[in-house]
Amino acid sequence: IYLLSILQATEYSEMTTVAGIADDLGAYKEFLDERPDIDFTEFPLNKLKRPTYRYNGYLKQKLFSGELEPSTAKRRMSCVVAFYRWMIEDGVLSPSNDPWQE
């Protein structure tokens, strides 16, 4: 639904852009699937236990190990933040704490 909303929001959307967003969100889903203890809708008081912070740490590990380029890590995190923003704005998610710090 999120990807369809991106397509509807603009007059002309590049399918490669939408495919890239889908790939980045797929990488986030794989991260979550490998960690069943993380609920992507729960944002506890301890920010280091929030899924967004844990994913950011994971991306940093991949970056420092040379598995990801800086631009890829930044793009993936930006896609996740945009996805959460959409869920919050659409009323799908009402986190008890801020999902991230601006």
N, C-alpha and C positions, 0 to 999 in steps of 0.2 A: 504494500500500500504506500509505503514511504517513497519508493522509486517511482510509482505512478504519480504521486503528488508532485514530484520534481518535474516530470514530463508535462503535467498539466499547468504548472506554475509559469512556464515560459512559452512564448510563441514557438520557438524552435529550439529544441534540445539536441545536442549531439549525442547520438547513441553510444559513442565511445566514452563520453563523459559519464553517462549513466552506468555503462558497463564497468567503468573504473570504480565508481561508488559502490556498485554491487560487489565487486571483488574485495574492496577494502572492508565492507561490512561482513563479507564472508570470512575474511581473516579474523575479524573480531569474534564472530560466531565460533570459529575453530578454537580460538583462545578460550572462550567460555566453555565450550564442550570438553576441553581438556582439563577444566577445573570445575567439577560439579559443585564445589563448595561456594562458588560465586553465583549470586542471584543478580542478574543484570538490572533488576528493578529496585533493589534494596541499596539505600545509601545511608549506612550507619553514621553515628556521630564521629567515630574514628575515621578520618578521611583516608587513611592508608588501607582501610578495608573496603572502600568503595570501588566498584568495578572500573570506573574511569581511571582512578589512580593506579590500580593494579595493572590495567592495560598499558598505561603510560610507562610504568616501570618495566613491563615486559618488552615494550618497544625499545626502551633505552638499552636493555640487555642485548637485544638483537642488533641494535646500532653499534654498541661498543664491541660486540663480537665480530662485526663486519658482515653480518647476515643481511642487514638492511642499509640502504642509503639514507642519509638524513632527510632528503626530500620525501622518500617513501614513508618513513616513520611519521613525519609531520602531516602528510596527507592522510594517512590512516587515522591518526588521532583527530584530525579536523573532521573527517567523515563521521566518526563516532559521536563527536560533540554535536555536529549538525543533526544527526539522527535523534539524539536525546532532546535537543532543542525542539525539534518537530514534535516529538511525543509529548513534551510538556505543553507546548503551544496548542496542540490539538486536544489536550485534556486526557490523553491516554495514560499519562504518568504524572503523579504528584509526589515527587520525592520528599522525604522527611527532612533531608539536609541537602545542601547545594551539591549537585553531582560533580562539580569542579569549581576551581577558583579562577575567575577571569584574570 
